[in-house]
Amino acid sequence: MWRLLGVIAAVLIVGTLAVTPVAAPEPQPKIAVVDLQELFENLEEKVDMNVDLNVLSEKAKQALEALKADHDKLKEQLRFLDEASDKYKATKKQLDDLETLSRARLEEEDKKIRGKTAEFTKRIYEKMVQEIAAYAKVEGFALVLKSQKPDLADTNDLLEINRRIGQRIVLYSGGVVDVTSQIIRIMNDKYAQSKGKGK
């Protein structure tokens, strides 16, 4: 009888184990990384923006060179005038006014170029974040981290080295997917399409 009870208990235990489902391991969230510097540097829109900035810079340079030519002419005229003469004083005032105008123009052009650069950088950063988020949703990534390897080869300045190291967020990314090239392709394709529509 004890033997029969032992067999029944064993059957009950084995039966319970067979019926109890084994919990499946929790799926790990998919994580991706994007090198924002590489992404930014490889965008066709950035290439076009650099062309626009170079054109703006060249126009500013030409305007300043014209002012410098006028400045040089006035300076040359002063060499041959008597410092006590009214002509000298009038020419000197013209020269001083031109120098003031040149400094103001230089500051104005510099401010314009910096403003355009800042405006573009903000706009492209927003586009990058939107495209990364859209790609992550489609591909099922739960998290996308910035991965940027600092270039330390070109400096021995300790403060600069520390600044660059401090900017790095991901130190190791084994098992995660680097989606930088995919985002570059998507953004460049969309930009090319938008340029085609603008023509």
C-alpha positions in Angstrom: 0.0 0.0 0.0 2.8 2.4 0.8 4.2 1.5 -2.5 1.0 2.4 -4.3 0.8 5.7 -2.4 4.4 6.4 -3.5 3.6 5.7 -7.1 0.5 7.9 -7.0 2.5 10.7 -5.4 5.2 10.4 -8.1 2.6 10.5 -10.8 1.0 13.5 -9.4 4.3 15.4 -9.1 5.4 14.5 -12.6 2.0 15.4 -13.9 2.1 18.8 -12.2 5.5 19.5 -13.6 4.5 18.6 -17.1 1.4 20.8 -16.9 3.2 23.8 -15.4 4.4 26.0 -18.2 8.0 27.1 -18.1 8.2 30.9 -18.2 9.8 32.1 -21.4 12.7 34.5 -20.9 11.8 38.1 -21.1 12.8 39.5 -24.5 15.6 42.0 -24.3 14.9 45.4 -25.6 16.7 46.2 -28.9 19.2 49.0 -28.5 20.9 50.9 -31.3 23.6 53.6 -31.5 24.1 56.5 -33.9 27.3 58.4 -34.4 25.8 61.9 -34.7 29.1 63.5 -35.9 29.4 60.9 -38.7 25.8 61.4 -39.5 26.1 65.1 -39.7 29.3 65.1 -41.7 27.8 62.8 -44.3 24.5 64.5 -45.0 24.1 66.0 -48.5 22.1 68.8 -47.0 25.2 69.8 -45.0 27.3 69.8 -48.2 24.8 72.1 -49.8 24.7 74.3 -46.8 28.5 74.6 -46.8 28.3 75.8 -50.4 25.7 78.4 -49.4 27.8 79.6 -46.5 30.9 79.8 -48.8 29.0 81.9 -51.3 27.8 84.2 -48.4 31.4 84.3 -47.1 32.8 85.2 -50.5 30.4 88.0 -51.0 31.3 89.4 -47.6 35.0 89.1 -48.5 34.5 91.0 -51.8 32.6 93.8 -50.0 35.4 94.1 -47.4 38.1 94.0 -50.1 36.4 97.0 -51.8 36.4 98.9 -48.5 40.0 98.0 -48.0 40.9 99.3 -51.5 39.2 102.6 -50.6 41.0 102.6 -47.3 44.4 102.1 -49.0 43.7 105.0 -51.5 42.8 107.4 -48.7 45.9 106.3 -46.7 48.1 106.9 -49.8 46.5 110.4 -50.3 47.3 111.3 -46.7 51.0 110.7 -47.3 51.2 113.6 -49.7 49.1 116.1 -47.8 50.2 118.7 -45.3 48.9 117.6 -41.8 47.8 121.2 -41.1 45.7 121.5 -44.2 41.9 121.2 -44.4 42.3 118.6 -47.1 44.4 116.4 -44.8 41.8 116.7 -42.0 38.9 115.9 -44.3 40.8 112.9 -45.8 41.7 111.7 -42.3 38.1 111.9 -41.2 37.1 109.9 -44.3 39.7 107.3 -43.4 38.6 107.1 -39.8 34.9 106.8 -40.9 35.9 104.1 -43.4 37.8 102.1 -40.7 34.7 102.3 -38.5 32.5 101.2 -41.4 34.8 98.3 -42.2 34.8 97.0 -38.6 31.0 97.3 -38.4 30.7 95.5 -41.8 33.0 92.8 -40.7 31.0 92.2 -37.5 27.8 92.3 -39.4 28.9 89.7 -42.0 30.4 87.5 -39.3 27.1 87.6 -37.3 25.1 86.8 -40.5 27.3 83.8 -41.2 27.2 82.5 -37.6 23.5 83.0 -37.5 22.9 81.0 -40.7 25.2 78.3 -39.4 23.3 78.1 -36.1 20.0 78.1 -37.8 21.0 75.3 -40.1 22.6 73.3 -37.3 19.4 73.5 -35.2 17.2 72.6 -38.2 19.3 69.6 -39.2 19.6 68.4 -35.6 15.8 68.3 -35.3 15.6 66.4 -38.6 18.2 63.9 -37.4 16.3 63.2 -34.2 13.0 62.8 -36.1 14.5 60.4 -38.5 16.3 58.4 -35.8 13.0 58.1 -33.8 11.0 57.1 -36.9 13.6 54.5 -37.9 13.7 53.1 -34.3 9.9 52.8 -34.2 9.7 50.9 -37.5 12.6 48.6 -36.6 11.5 48.0 -33.0 14.4 49.6 -31.1 13.5 50.6 -27.6 16.5 52.8 -27.2 18.9 54.7 -29.4 22.1 56.1 -27.9 24.5 58.7 -29.2 27.8 57.0 -30.0 30.7 59.3 -30.9 34.3 58.4 -30.7 36.4 61.4 -29.7 39.4 62.2 -31.9 42.2 62.7 -29.5 45.1 62.5 -31.9 45.2 66.2 -32.8 45.6 67.7 -29.3 47.8 67.5 -26.3 45.8 70.1 -24.4 44.5 68.3 -21.2 41.4 70.4 -20.9 40.4 69.7 -24.6 41.1 66.0 -24.1 38.9 65.9 -21.1 36.2 67.9 -22.9 36.2 65.4 -25.8 36.2 62.4 -23.5 33.3 63.9 -21.5 31.2 64.2 -24.6 31.3 60.5 -25.3 28.3 58.7 -24.0 28.7 55.1 -25.2 32.0 53.5 -24.2 31.2 50.0 -25.4 28.3 48.9 -27.6 28.7 45.1 -28.1 25.4 43.5 -29.0 23.7 46.7 -30.1 23.2 47.8 -33.7 24.9 50.8 -35.2 22.3 52.4 -37.5 24.3 55.5 -38.5 24.7 54.4 -42.1 21.0 53.6 -42.5 20.0 57.0 -41.1 22.5 58.7 -43.5 21.0 56.9 -46.4 17.4 57.7 -45.4 18.1 61.4 -44.8 20.1 61.8 -48.0 17.4 60.0 -50.1 14.7 62.3 -48.6 16.8 65.4 -49.2 17.5 64.4 -52.8 13.7 63.9 -53.3 13.0 67.3 -51.8 15.6 68.9 -54.1 14.0 67.3 -57.1 10.6 68.7 -56.1 12.0 72.1 -55.7 13.2 72.3 -59.3 
